[in-house]
């Protein structure tokens, strides 16, 4: 028997806050809802561990954390390896889980920066007040983004799209960040397609599980995934995507050598510059399961043969919500504002830009 636990507070737990699972779930109500994500990708005979049991019959095979019994010696699958694994060591065999320090190391954007710089030479560290001042006083302004090295996903990114955003208040705020760590500067790109590839790493193998188009807000906030099982974009049948896979492989091999095992996602994108399309083959790595992984597994488990859209939207607009809409927690009823929904998209994806991108001639800038 395999058990799953959706520790979606993965980043906060990895951040060294020394909080228990109950405390971590309380940080944001979304964590109570998102702990049910494993129901979307687990096998039928597997169980999901949850802090609170929902009233809905959609979520069968769940076991409350408080009902765990010691010495089960069975397998535990986490959303991402973090400090909460110490709690589960009393109940499961966790010998195959990677060291927390390895996961934390490869989560840092500074660790990935040498790979980023190979394909985006303009990327650099901003570590002094003078460097920051030069950035604010440049004669010809170009949009850019500043990333905090320990910021996960798009959180901690500061996007500057126009010169008027360069205020003295922002300068002082960034100066405060520099006291504890440098910032990573990257030029802002006009994205055409965001996508991610999903991987599983163990001691002997590096396996690609699939790829999805990412639907993000302008600042990188998650909005959805598109997965098309029959699309050559996802089957590595076009040279531009093949370049992404070739670029990512050495990075994954290094991560494997560091002793990391488990799921991992790599983000990338196409962007437009003077009407030419370019590939930025590595943007970020996420050493955990991702929403792209969820989308791919939903398609596999339901044997979808047409494109599907996994979309995050207002709960009131979801006709078939995939996660609980409400949950009773300590005598309080939590109502969740958003939910996930799957939409089948027969034929061509009108909201995707695959066709337009393929019609262009790609030119490499490296």
Secondary structure, 3 states (H helix, E strand, C coil): CEEEECCCCHHHHHCCCCCCHHHHHHCCHHHHHHCCHHHHCCCCCCEEEECCCCCCCCCCCEEEHHHCCCCCCEEEEECCCCCCHHHHCCCECCCCCCCHHHHHHHHCHHHHHHHHHHHCCCCEEECCHHHHHHHHCCCCCCCEEEEECCCCCCCCEEEECCHHHCCHHHHHHHHHHHCCCCEEEEECCEEEEEEEEEEEECCCCEEEEEEEEEEECCCCCEEEEEECCCCCCCCCCCHHHHHHHHHHHHHHHHHHHCCCCEEEEEEEEEEEECCEEEEEEEEEEECCCCHHHHHHHHHHHHCCCCEEEEEEEEHHHCCCCCCCCEEEECCEEEECCEEEEEEEECCCCCCCCHHHHHCCCECCCC
